[in-house]
């Protein structure tokens, strides 16, 4: 069994990195975090995210990237105020 994430906002084709970047801009890394938590709770090894299957390890690396990018955006917003 694979845990799935369905993108509801985007109706156009975008690269995976573009989709991830859009999620980061929207502050939506928690979507992936929840998917990872469900996958671990169900003792599964893969996450289906943005139309692609990722190993749990790869999904965690993507989450780290997303959270880091969100922190940078937040810091930049704070410093510009």
C-alpha positions in Angstrom: 0.0 0.0 0.0 1.2 3.5 -0.9 0.2 6.7 0.9 -1.1 9.3 -1.6 -1.1 13.1 -1.7 -3.5 14.7 -4.2 -2.7 18.2 -5.4 -6.0 20.2 -5.6 -4.8 23.7 -6.4 -2.7 23.2 -9.4 -4.4 22.2 -12.6 -1.6 22.7 -15.0 1.6 20.7 -15.7 4.6 21.7 -13.8 7.9 20.1 -13.1 8.3 18.3 -9.7 10.7 20.9 -8.5 8.3 23.6 -9.7 5.5 22.0 -7.8 7.6 21.7 -4.6 8.7 25.3 -5.0 5.0 26.4 -5.2 4.2 24.4 -2.1 7.2 26.0 -0.3 5.9 29.5 -1.3 2.5 28.6 0.1 4.1 27.2 3.3 2.7 23.7 2.7 5.6 21.5 3.8 3.3 20.1 6.5 1.4 18.3 3.7 4.4 16.2 3.1 5.2 15.9 6.8 1.7 14.4 7.4 2.1 12.0 4.5 5.4 10.8 6.0 3.8 10.4 9.4 1.0 8.3 8.0 3.4 6.2 6.0 5.5 5.5 9.1 2.4 4.8 11.2 1.2 2.3 8.6 4.7 0.8 8.4 5.0 1.4 4.7 8.2 2.2 2.8 7.0 4.5 0.1 5.1 7.9 -0.2 3.1 8.8 -3.2 3.6 12.6 -3.5 2.8 14.9 -6.4 2.1 12.1 -8.7 5.3 10.2 -8.0 6.3 7.4 -5.7 9.3 8.2 -3.3 11.0 6.0 -0.8 10.5 7.1 2.7 14.1 8.3 2.9 13.8 10.4 -0.3 10.5 11.9 1.0 12.2 12.9 4.2 15.0 14.6 2.3 12.5 16.5 0.2 10.8 17.6 3.5 14.1 18.8 4.9 14.7 20.9 1.7 11.1 22.3 1.9 11.4 23.2 5.6 14.7 24.9 5.1 13.4 26.9 2.2 10.4 27.9 4.2 12.6 29.1 7.1 14.7 31.2 4.6 11.5 32.8 3.2 10.3 33.5 6.8 13.7 35.0 7.7 13.8 37.2 4.6 10.3 38.5 5.3 11.2 39.3 8.9 14.4 41.1 7.9 12.6 43.2 5.2 10.1 44.6 7.7 
